[in-house]
Amino acid sequence: MGLDTTHGCWHGSYGSFNTFRKWVCKEVLGLELDTRIGHGGAEPWPDHPIVSLLDHSDCDGDLDPDECLKIGCVLLPLYQKHKYNPCPNPDRWVIEGCRTFGLGCIDAWRMGDHVHFH
């Protein structure tokens, strides 16, 4: 049991997805996910395209094609920045998650489709 999305963006445990989002939040926004509204904190979200992924339900709903394009355009450069990172933190799978989720989002956008969470 875990989180599955369409377009191959994510297939894995909810805990791993949360770890992935925590790292992306810190890397892209410089913020701790746990301090944000909806994740145990009281701080509002900034206006940034990645927020539609970070603040999304991890068990249902979808991302529309426009959101997908914006997310892909954030995650793929993030992957490029870290793909040769030899350090164990973040774990390699977190960096690869940027590539996988980003490519899935771009695929959905090209097809005019949504990424569905289930």
NUDOFI-636877 format. One record per atom (N, C-alpha, C): residue in three letters; chain; atom name; x, y, z. Coordinates in Angstrom, 1 decimal, padded with zeros to 4 digits. Example, Ala and Ser with C-alpha at 12.3 -4.5 7.8 and 13.67 -1.06 7.14 Angstrom:
! NUDOFI-636877
(atom ALA A N (013.2 -005.7 007.8))
(atom ALA A CA (012.3 -004.5 007.8))
(atom ALA A C (013.2 -003.3 007.8))
(atom SER A N (012.8 -002.2 007.1))
(atom SER A CA (013.7 -001.1 007.1))
(atom SER A C (012.9 000.0 007.9))
***
This chain:
! NUDOFI-636877
(atom MET A N (000.8 -001.2 000.0))
(atom MET A CA (000.0 000.0 000.0))
(atom MET A C (000.9 001.2 000.0))
(atom GLY A N (000.5 002.2 -000.7))
(atom GLY A CA (001.3 003.4 -000.8))
(atom GLY A C (000.6 004.4 -001.8))
(atom LEU A N (001.4 005.3 -002.2))
(atom LEU A CA (000.9 006.4 -003.1))
(atom LEU A C (001.3 006.0 -004.6))
(atom ASP A N (000.3 006.0 -005.4))
(atom ASP A CA (000.5 005.8 -006.9))
(atom ASP A C (000.0 007.0 -007.6))
(atom THR A N (000.7 007.5 -008.6))
(atom THR A CA (000.2 008.5 -009.5))
(atom THR A C (000.1 008.0 -010.9))
(atom THR A N (-000.6 008.8 -011.7))
(atom THR A CA (-000.5 008.5 -013.1))
(atom THR A C (000.7 009.1 -013.7))
(atom HIS A N (001.0 008.8 -014.9))
(atom HIS A CA (002.1 009.2 -015.7))
(atom HIS A C (003.5 008.9 -015.0))
(atom GLY A N (003.5 007.9 -014.2))
(atom GLY A CA (004.7 007.4 -013.6))
(atom GLY A C (005.4 008.3 -012.7))
(atom CYS A N (004.7 009.4 -012.2))
(atom CYS A CA (005.4 010.4 -011.3))
(atom CYS A C (005.9 009.8 -010.0))
(atom TRP A N (005.0 009.0 -009.4))
(atom TRP A CA (005.4 008.4 -008.1))
(atom TRP A C (004.7 007.1 -007.9))
(atom HIS A N (005.5 006.2 -007.4))
(atom HIS A CA (005.0 004.9 -006.9))
(atom HIS A C (005.9 004.5 -005.7))
(atom GLY A N (005.3 004.6 -004.5))
(atom GLY A CA (006.1 004.3 -003.3))
(atom GLY A C (005.3 004.6 -002.1))
(atom SER A N (005.9 004.5 -001.0))
(atom SER A CA (005.2 004.7 000.3))
(atom SER A C (004.9 006.2 000.6))
(atom TYR A N (003.9 006.4 001.4))
(atom TYR A CA (003.6 007.8 001.8))
(atom TYR A C (004.7 008.4 002.5))
(atom GLY A N (005.4 007.7 003.4))
(atom GLY A CA (006.5 008.2 004.1))
(atom GLY A C (007.7 008.7 003.2))
(atom SER A N (007.9 007.9 002.2))
(atom SER A CA (009.0 008.3 001.2))
(atom SER A C (008.5 009.6 000.4))
(atom PHE A N (007.3 009.6 000.1))
(atom PHE A CA (006.8 010.8 -000.6))
(atom PHE A C (006.9 012.1 000.3))
(atom ASN A N (006.6 011.9 001.6))
(atom ASN A CA (006.8 013.0 002.5))
(atom ASN A C (008.3 013.4 002.7))
(atom THR A N (009.2 012.4 002.7))
(atom THR A CA (010.6 012.7 002.8))
(atom THR A C (011.0 013.5 001.5))
(atom PHE A N (010.5 013.0 000.4))
(atom PHE A CA (010.8 013.7 -000.9))
(atom PHE A C (010.3 015.2 -000.9))
(atom ARG A N (009.1 015.4 -000.4))
(atom ARG A CA (008.6 016.7 -000.4))
(atom ARG A C (009.3 017.6 000.6))
(atom LYS A N (009.7 017.0 001.7))
(atom LYS A CA (010.5 017.8 002.7))
(atom LYS A C (011.8 018.3 002.1))
(atom TRP A N (012.5 017.4 001.4))
(atom TRP A CA (013.7 017.8 000.7))
(atom TRP A C (013.5 018.9 -000.3))
(atom VAL A N (012.5 018.7 -001.2))
(atom VAL A CA (012.2 019.7 -002.2))
(atom VAL A C (011.9 021.0 -001.6))
(atom CYS A N (011.1 021.0 -000.6))
(atom CYS A CA (010.7 022.3 000.1))
(atom CYS A C (011.9 023.0 000.6))
(atom LYS A N (012.8 022.3 001.2))
(atom LYS A CA (014.0 022.9 001.8))
(atom LYS A C (014.9 023.4 000.6))
(atom GLU A N (015.1 022.6 -000.4))
(atom GLU A CA (016.0 022.9 -001.5))
(atom GLU A C (015.5 024.1 -002.3))
(atom VAL A N (014.2 024.0 -002.7))
(atom VAL A CA (013.6 025.0 -003.6))
(atom VAL A C (013.2 026.3 -002.8))
(atom LEU A N (012.6 026.2 -001.7))
(atom LEU A CA (012.0 027.4 -001.0))
(atom LEU A C (012.9 027.8 000.2))
(atom GLY A N (013.8 026.9 000.6))
(atom GLY A CA (014.5 027.2 001.8))
(atom GLY A C (013.7 027.1 003.1))
(atom LEU A N (012.6 026.4 003.0))
(atom LEU A CA (011.7 026.3 004.2))
(atom LEU A C (011.5 024.8 004.6))
(atom GLU A N (011.1 024.7 005.9))
(atom GLU A CA (010.8 023.4 006.4))
(atom GLU A C (009.4 023.1 006.2))
(atom LEU A N (009.1 021.9 005.6))
(atom LEU A CA (007.7 021.6 005.2))
(atom LEU A C (006.9 021.5 006.5))
(atom ASP A N (007.4 021.0 007.6))
(atom ASP A CA (006.6 020.9 008.8))
(atom ASP A C (006.2 022.2 009.4))
(atom THR A N (006.7 023.3 009.0))
(atom THR A CA (006.3 024.6 009.5))
(atom THR A C (005.1 025.2 008.7))
(atom ARG A N (004.7 024.6 007.6))
(atom ARG A CA (003.7 025.1 006.7))
(atom ARG A C (002.3 024.7 007.1))
(atom ILE A N (001.3 025.5 006.8))
(atom ILE A CA (-000.1 025.2 007.0))
(atom ILE A C (-000.4 023.9 006.2))
(atom GLY A N (-001.1 023.0 006.9))
(atom GLY A CA (-001.4 021.7 006.3))
(atom GLY A C (-000.4 020.6 006.5))
(atom HIS A N (000.7 021.0 007.1))
(atom HIS A CA (001.8 020.0 007.4))
(atom HIS A C (002.2 020.1 008.9))
(atom GLY A N (001.3 020.6 009.7))
(atom GLY A CA (001.6 020.6 011.1))
(atom GLY A C (002.0 022.0 011.6))
(atom GLY A N (002.3 022.9 010.7))
(atom GLY A CA (002.7 024.3 011.1))
(atom GLY A C (001.7 025.3 010.9))
(atom ALA A N (002.0 026.6 011.2))
(atom ALA A CA (001.1 027.7 011.0))
(atom ALA A C (001.5 028.7 010.0))
(atom GLU A N (002.7 028.5 009.4))
(atom GLU A CA (003.2 029.4 008.4))
(atom GLU A C (002.5 029.3 007.1))
(atom PRO A N (002.1 030.4 006.4))
(atom PRO A CA (001.5 030.3 005.1))
(atom PRO A C (002.5 029.9 004.0))
(atom TRP A N (002.0 029.4 002.9))
(atom TRP A CA (002.8 029.1 001.8))
(atom TRP A C (003.2 030.3 001.0))
(atom PRO A N (004.4 030.4 000.5))
(atom PRO A CA (004.8 031.5 -000.4))
(atom PRO A C (004.1 031.3 -001.8))
(atom ASP A N (004.2 032.2 -002.6))
(atom ASP A CA (003.7 032.1 -004.0))
(atom ASP A C (004.8 031.6 -004.8))
(atom HIS A N (004.7 030.3 -005.1))
(atom HIS A CA (005.8 029.6 -005.9))
(atom HIS A C (005.1 028.4 -006.6))
(atom PRO A N (005.5 028.1 -007.8))
(atom PRO A CA (004.8 027.0 -008.6))
(atom PRO A C (005.0 025.7 -007.9))
(atom ILE A N (006.0 025.4 -007.1))
(atom ILE A CA (006.2 024.1 -006.5))
(atom ILE A C (005.2 023.8 -005.4))
(atom VAL A N (004.6 024.9 -004.9))
(atom VAL A CA (003.7 024.7 -003.8))
(atom VAL A C (002.5 023.8 -004.1))
(atom SER A N (002.1 023.8 -005.4))
(atom SER A CA (001.0 022.9 -005.8))
(atom SER A C (001.3 021.5 -005.6))
(atom LEU A N (002.6 021.1 -005.6))
(atom LEU A CA (003.0 019.7 -005.3))
(atom LEU A C (003.2 019.6 -003.8))
(atom LEU A N (003.9 020.5 -003.2))
(atom LEU A CA (004.2 020.4 -001.7))
(atom LEU A C (003.0 020.4 -000.8))
(atom ASP A N (001.9 021.2 -001.2))
(atom ASP A CA (000.7 021.3 -000.4))
(atom ASP A C (-000.4 020.4 -000.9))
(atom HIS A N (-000.1 019.5 -001.8))
(atom HIS A CA (-001.1 018.6 -002.4))
(atom HIS A C (-001.4 017.4 -001.5))
(atom SER A N (-002.6 017.0 -001.5))
(atom SER A CA (-003.0 015.8 -000.8))
(atom SER A C (-002.1 014.6 -001.2))
(atom ASP A N (-001.7 013.8 -000.3))
(atom ASP A CA (-000.8 012.7 -000.7))
(atom ASP A C (-001.6 011.4 -001.0))
(atom CYS A N (-002.9 011.5 -001.1))
(atom CYS A CA (-003.7 010.3 -001.3))
(atom CYS A C (-004.8 010.4 -002.3))
(atom ASP A N (-005.1 011.6 -002.7))
(atom ASP A CA (-006.2 011.7 -003.8))
(atom ASP A C (-006.0 013.1 -004.4))
(atom GLY A N (-006.9 013.3 -005.4))
(atom GLY A CA (-006.9 014.5 -006.2))
(atom GLY A C (-006.0 014.5 -007.4))
(atom ASP A N (-005.7 015.6 -008.0))
(atom ASP A CA (-004.9 015.6 -009.2))
(atom ASP A C (-004.2 017.0 -009.3))
(atom LEU A N (-003.3 017.0 -010.2))
(atom LEU A CA (-002.6 018.2 -010.6))
(atom LEU A C (-003.0 018.5 -012.1))
(atom ASP A N (-003.4 019.7 -012.4))
(atom ASP A CA (-003.8 020.0 -013.7))
(atom ASP A C (-002.6 020.2 -014.7))
(atom PRO A N (-002.8 020.2 -016.0))
(atom PRO A CA (-001.7 020.3 -016.9))
(atom PRO A C (-000.8 021.5 -016.7))
(atom ASP A N (-001.4 022.7 -016.4))
(atom ASP A CA (-000.6 023.9 -016.1))
(atom ASP A C (000.3 023.7 -014.9))
(atom GLU A N (-000.3 023.1 -013.8))
(atom GLU A CA (000.5 022.8 -012.6))
(atom GLU A C (001.6 021.9 -012.9))
(atom CYS A N (001.3 020.9 -013.7))
(atom CYS A CA (002.3 019.9 -014.1))
(atom CYS A C (003.5 020.5 -014.8))
(atom LEU A N (003.2 021.4 -015.8))
(atom LEU A CA (004.3 022.1 -016.5))
(atom LEU A C (005.2 022.8 -015.5))
(atom LYS A N (004.6 023.6 -014.6))
(atom LYS A CA (005.3 024.4 -013.7))
(atom LYS A C (006.2 023.5 -012.7))
(atom ILE A N (005.6 022.4 -012.3))
(atom ILE A CA (006.3 021.5 -011.4))
(atom ILE A C (007.5 020.9 -012.1))
(atom GLY A N (007.2 020.4 -013.3))
(atom GLY A CA (008.3 019.8 -014.1))
(atom GLY A C (009.4 020.8 -014.3))
(atom CYS A N (009.1 022.1 -014.6))
(atom CYS A CA (010.1 023.1 -014.8))
(atom CYS A C (010.9 023.5 -013.5))
(atom VAL A N (010.4 023.0 -012.4))
(atom VAL A CA (011.2 023.2 -011.1))
(atom VAL A C (012.0 022.0 -010.8))
(atom LEU A N (011.4 020.8 -011.0))
(atom LEU A CA (012.0 019.6 -010.5))
(atom LEU A C (013.1 019.1 -011.5))
(atom LEU A N (013.0 019.3 -012.7))
(atom LEU A CA (014.0 018.8 -013.7))
(atom LEU A C (015.3 019.6 -013.5))
(atom PRO A N (015.3 020.9 -013.4))
(atom PRO A CA (016.6 021.6 -013.1))
(atom PRO A C (017.2 021.2 -011.7))
(atom LEU A N (016.3 021.0 -010.8))
(atom LEU A CA (016.8 020.5 -009.5))
(atom LEU A C (017.5 019.2 -009.6))
(atom TYR A N (016.9 018.3 -010.4))
(atom TYR A CA (017.6 017.0 -010.6))
(atom TYR A C (019.0 017.3 -011.3))
(atom GLN A N (019.0 018.1 -012.3))
(atom GLN A CA (020.3 018.4 -013.0))
(atom GLN A C (021.3 019.0 -012.1))
(atom LYS A N (020.9 019.8 -011.2))
(atom LYS A CA (021.8 020.4 -010.2))
(atom LYS A C (022.4 019.4 -009.3))
(atom HIS A N (021.7 018.3 -008.9))
(atom HIS A CA (022.1 017.4 -007.9))
(atom HIS A C (022.4 016.0 -008.5))
(atom LYS A N (022.3 015.7 -009.8))
(atom LYS A CA (022.4 014.4 -010.3))
(atom LYS A C (023.8 013.7 -010.0))
(atom TYR A N (024.8 014.5 -009.9))
(atom TYR A CA (026.1 014.0 -009.7))
(atom TYR A C (026.6 014.1 -008.3))
(atom ASN A N (025.7 014.5 -007.4))
(atom ASN A CA (026.0 014.7 -006.0))
(atom ASN A C (026.4 013.3 -005.4))
(atom PRO A N (027.6 013.2 -004.9))
(atom PRO A CA (028.1 011.9 -004.4))
(atom PRO A C (027.7 011.7 -002.9))
(atom CYS A N (027.2 012.8 -002.3))
(atom CYS A CA (026.9 012.7 -000.9))
(atom CYS A C (025.7 011.8 -000.6))
(atom PRO A N (025.7 011.2 000.6))
(atom PRO A CA (024.5 010.3 000.9))
(atom PRO A C (023.3 011.1 001.3))
(atom ASN A N (023.4 012.4 001.6))
(atom ASN A CA (022.2 013.2 002.0))
(atom ASN A C (022.1 014.3 000.9))
(atom PRO A N (021.0 014.4 000.2))
(atom PRO A CA (019.9 013.6 000.3))
(atom PRO A C (020.2 012.2 -000.3))
(atom ASP A N (019.4 011.2 000.0))
(atom ASP A CA (019.6 009.9 -000.6))
(atom ASP A C (019.4 010.0 -002.1))
(atom ARG A N (020.1 009.2 -002.8))
(atom ARG A CA (020.0 009.1 -004.3))
(atom ARG A C (018.6 009.1 -004.8))
(atom TRP A N (017.7 008.3 -004.1))
(atom TRP A CA (016.4 008.1 -004.6))
(atom TRP A C (015.6 009.4 -004.5))
(atom VAL A N (015.9 010.3 -003.6))
(atom VAL A CA (015.2 011.6 -003.5))
(atom VAL A C (015.6 012.5 -004.7))
(atom ILE A N (016.8 012.4 -005.1))
(atom ILE A CA (017.2 013.2 -006.3))
(atom ILE A C (016.6 012.6 -007.6))
(atom GLU A N (016.6 011.2 -007.7))
(atom GLU A CA (016.0 010.6 -008.8))
(atom GLU A C (014.5 010.8 -008.8))
(atom GLY A N (013.9 011.0 -007.6))
(atom GLY A CA (012.5 011.4 -007.6))
(atom GLY A C (012.1 012.7 -008.3))
(atom CYS A N (013.1 013.6 -008.2))
(atom CYS A CA (012.9 014.9 -009.0))
(atom CYS A C (012.8 014.6 -010.4))
(atom ARG A N (013.7 013.7 -010.9))
(atom ARG A CA (013.6 013.4 -012.4))
(atom ARG A C (012.4 012.7 -012.7))
(atom THR A N (012.0 011.7 -012.0))
(atom THR A CA (010.8 010.9 -012.3))
(atom THR A C (009.6 011.7 -012.2))
(atom PHE A N (009.4 012.4 -011.1))
(atom PHE A CA (008.2 013.2 -011.0))
(atom PHE A C (008.1 014.3 -012.0))
(atom GLY A N (009.3 015.0 -012.3))
(atom GLY A CA (009.3 016.0 -013.3))
(atom GLY A C (009.0 015.5 -014.7))
(atom LEU A N (009.6 014.4 -015.1))
(atom LEU A CA (009.3 013.9 -016.4))
(atom LEU A C (007.8 013.4 -016.5))
(atom GLY A N (007.3 012.8 -015.5))
(atom GLY A CA (005.9 012.5 -015.5))
(atom GLY A C (005.0 013.7 -015.6))
(atom CYS A N (005.3 014.7 -014.9))
(atom CYS A CA (004.5 016.0 -015.1))
(atom CYS A C (004.6 016.5 -016.5))
(atom ILE A N (005.8 016.5 -017.1))
(atom ILE A CA (005.9 017.1 -018.4))
(atom ILE A C (005.2 016.2 -019.4))
(atom ASP A N (005.2 014.9 -019.2))
(atom ASP A CA (004.4 013.9 -020.0))
(atom ASP A C (002.9 014.3 -019.9))
(atom ALA A N (002.4 014.5 -018.7))
(atom ALA A CA (001.0 014.8 -018.5))
(atom ALA A C (000.7 016.1 -019.2))
(atom TRP A N (001.5 017.1 -019.1))
(atom TRP A CA (001.3 018.4 -019.7))
(atom TRP A C (001.2 018.2 -021.2))
(atom ARG A N (002.2 017.5 -021.8))
(atom ARG A CA (002.2 017.3 -023.3))
(atom ARG A C (000.9 016.6 -023.8))
(atom MET A N (000.4 015.8 -023.0))
(atom MET A CA (-000.9 015.1 -023.3))
(atom MET A C (-002.1 015.8 -023.0))
(atom GLY A N (-001.9 017.0 -022.3))
(atom GLY A CA (-003.1 017.8 -021.8))
(atom GLY A C (-003.9 017.0 -020.7))
(atom ASP A N (-003.2 016.2 -020.0))
(atom ASP A CA (-003.8 015.4 -019.0))
(atom ASP A C (-003.4 015.8 -017.6))
(atom HIS A N (-004.1 015.3 -016.6))
(atom HIS A CA (-003.9 015.6 -015.2))
(atom HIS A C (-003.0 014.5 -014.6))
(atom VAL A N (-002.3 014.7 -013.6))
(atom VAL A CA (-001.6 013.7 -012.8))
(atom VAL A C (-002.5 013.4 -011.6))
(atom HIS A N (-003.0 012.2 -011.6))
(atom HIS A CA (-004.0 011.7 -010.6))
(atom HIS A C (-003.2 011.0 -009.4))
(atom PHE A N (-003.6 011.3 -008.2))
(atom PHE A CA (-003.0 010.7 -007.0))
(atom PHE A C (-004.1 009.7 -006.5))
(atom HIS A N (-003.6 008.5 -006.2))
(atom HIS A CA (-004.5 007.5 -005.6))
(atom HIS A C (-003.8 006.5 -004.8))
***
